[in-house]
């Protein structure tokens, strides 16, 4: 397993753990459970650990760059699609409710969930692309 595949697994794992932690903290913290999404900062810290130089350089080839580019595109695209669908649904829901307002708590959760979706889908897409290859790097 090369460094970029470790980064992909880290993105996927930390995203799932952050969503699970936030979900489990809702009964005790209510809307403040979004603070569990601070765990997403671990993706940056652990990725730097995996990308430390070996010898004089970091070993990332063209295949790793292509996989990272495709996975990032899929992750960001999925997050944007989900955000658009959620905002459209919230707008329709608010227009039929008595208050005609969208909760700021909902919007806060929506933003944090989008980050988790982006990193999680990016990690999952990377892992799938690495596992589909016939030979290891």
C-alpha positions, 0 to 999 in steps of 0.5 A, spaced: 500 500 500 503 506 497 502 513 501 496 515 496 492 509 498 493 510 505 491 517 505 485 515 501 483 510 507 484 515 512 479 520 508 474 514 508 475 512 515 475 519 518 469 521 515 465 515 517 468 516 524 466 524 524 459 522 522 458 517 527 461 521 532 456 527 531 450 522 530 452 519 537 452 525 540 446 528 538 442 526 544 447 529 549 449 535 545 443 537 541 445 541 535 452 542 538 454 535 536 456 538 530 463 539 534 464 532 532 466 534 525 472 537 528 475 530 527 475 531 519 481 535 521 485 529 522 485 527 515 490 533 514 494 531 519 494 524 518 495 525 510 501 529 512 504 524 516 503 519 510 506 523 505 513 524 509 519 524 504 522 517 503 530 519 501 530 526 498 523 525 495 515 523 496 514 517 491 507 519 487 507 517 480 502 519 474 497 513 476 497 516 483 495 523 481 490 521 476 486 517 481 487 523 486 484 527 480 478 523 479 477 521 486 477 529 488 472 530 482 467 525 484 467 527 491 466 534 490 461 533 485 457 528 489 457 533 495 455 539 490 449 535 488 447 533 495 448 540 497 443 542 491 438 537 493 438 539 500 437 546 499 432 545 494 428 540 498 429 545 504 426 551 500 420 547 498 419 544 505 419 552 508 415 554 502 409 549 505 410 550 512 407 556 516 414 559 518 417 560 511 424 559 514 429 554 514 433 553 520 440 555 521 441 549 525 439 545 519 444 549 515 449 548 520 449 541 519 448 541 512 455 544 511 458 540 515 455 533 512 457 536 505 465 536 508 464 529 510 461 527 504 466 530 500 472 527 503 468 520 504 466 519 497 473 522 495 476 516 499 471 511 497 473 512 490 480 512 491 480 506 494 475 503 489 480 505 484 486 502 487 483 496 488 481 495 481 488 495 479 491 488 477 498 490 480 500 494 486 505 500 485 
